[in-house]
Amino acid sequence: MSNVELLSPAGNFEKLKIALSYGADAVYAGVSHFSLRIRSGKEFTYESFEEAIAYTHAKNKRLHATINGFPFNAQIPLLEKHIERVSAMNPDAFIVAAPGVIKLAQKIAPHIPVHLSTQANVLSYLDAEVYADMGVKRIIAAREVSLKDLEQIKKHLPHIELEVFVHGSMCFAYSGRCLISSIQSGRVSNRGSCANDCRFPYTLYAHNEESGTLFRVEENEEGTHIMNAKDLNLSAHVKEILDSGVIDSLKIEGRTKSAYYVGITTKTYRQAIDDYARGAFDANVYAKELATTKNRGFSDGYLVNRPYEKNDTQNLAHSISEGSHQVAAQVDESGKTCLCKDVLALHVAYEIITPSSAHVEAVDNEIGTIFKEDGLWKIRFKKLQTPSGKQFEEIHSGNVNAIVLPTLLAGFTFFRIQQKDSM
């Protein structure tokens, strides 16, 4: 199973390039109209989306186009035009949730394979058979389904491909059919505009209907983030998943996450898959690296555990934590300069994180040094200088001046530093 697909999020063109350079076999992305991530979809126009598909194919990789919203009647004419336009760009698959949209996509673009979204909530081979009969090539499993159930689906339908989420944010409603955002702010989750109301802190009250008295339920040390689901992290179970022999694609959530998140999660799961293939799987390595990203705490969800076996999927204390490391800068695509993402200061050593196949060599010149320390490549600036010669003692995020590097580095390399409270 070393040929399992690693599928990463592409919230915009830059993140798409990062995902591919950090080891993804395929990416998923969409133009906003009928995607469940309208905010990320707005990053792509039809023109740039076509360019992104061409770029991906030039890398011999795949792009799956998301059309996984649930349209109302009034939207169907626009949906037809959307499918026609995107299908002409030849994406490698459509990710679709609604049965009617499946039929429409197959009518308009029979040459584009259909992958069934996790929103369709397939839990059994009975449901899987229905969609297989409709011509669906791949089923993206419901978040609630177990690996044992997926083995049963594959046994009944050996020709159907199975895809599972292995990392990323989890919806409080799990399968994503939540209406909290719709009720509170009029932003409809199932049409891609969720306001993430489940991440907010809430105060609880008890109401006596007879007397009309309203009592505030006092907070305790666990806080009030009662609906804030932890992030999924199945890195420790990649070996178990691949040993099953039934999973065709491992999917990372996160089209609205940072470029660093896309790079680190992709690189880490790429390493896990490759280590599995060569018999060197090490869950501790992957856990440490994934902890450098912003997260809400981690849970291994329900793929390997039943719901009644767990009671730790909610982070009650806070909506999100910073992770063990802070990104200081990101190298541009040319590899010649970087942009500050937090703080860049002179004479501070920053760890260098490169795309999967990149090579780093030691350098010492007037701009800075690149050196290896405790097995890690690091960079220390002697000058923070723009291409025009302007110099800084220190720069902060929001500063758009590109900073010259001591030497050429791989495009989309990151510089990071460990947070003091995680040391």
Sequence and secondary structure as in RCSB ss.txt:
>XXXX:A:sequence
MSNVELLSPAGNFEKLKIALSYGADAVYAGVSHFSLRIRSGKEFTYESFEEAIAYTHAKNKRLHATINGFPFNAQ
IPLLEKHIERVSAMNPDAFIVAAPGVIKLAQKIAPHIPVHLSTQANVLSYLDAEVYADMGVKRIIAAREVSLKDL
EQIKKHLPHIELEVFVHGSMCFAYSGRCLISSIQSGRVSNRGSCANDCRFPYTLYAHNEESGTLFRVEENEEGTH
IMNAKDLNLSAHVKEILDSGVIDSLKIEGRTKSAYYVGITTKTYRQAIDDYARGAFDANVYAKELATTKNRGFSD
GYLVNRPYEKNDTQNLAHSISEGSHQVAAQVDESGKTCLCKDVLALHVAYEIITPSSAHVEAVDNEIGTIFKEDG
LWKIRFKKLQTPSGKQFEEIHSGNVNAIVLPTLLAGFTFFRIQQKDSM
>XXXX:A:secstr
 TT EEEEE SSHHHHHHHHHTT SEEEE  GGGSS HHHHTT  HHHHHHHHHHHHHTT EEEEEE S   GGG
HHHHHHHHHHHHTT  SEEEE SHHHHHHHHHH TTS EEE GGG   SHHHHHHHHHTT  EEE  TT  HHHH
HHHHHH TTSEEEEEEEE   TTSSS   HHHHHHS  GGGT    GGGS   EEEE TTT  EEEE   TT S 
TT B EEE GGGHHHHHHHT   EEEE  TTS HHHHHHHHHHHHHHHHHHHTT   HHHHHHHHTTS BS EE 
TTTSS GGG    B  S S B  SEEEEEEE TTSSEEEESSEEETT EEEEE  TT     EESSSEEEEEETT
EEEEEES EE TTS EESEEETT    EE SS   TT EEEEE GGG 
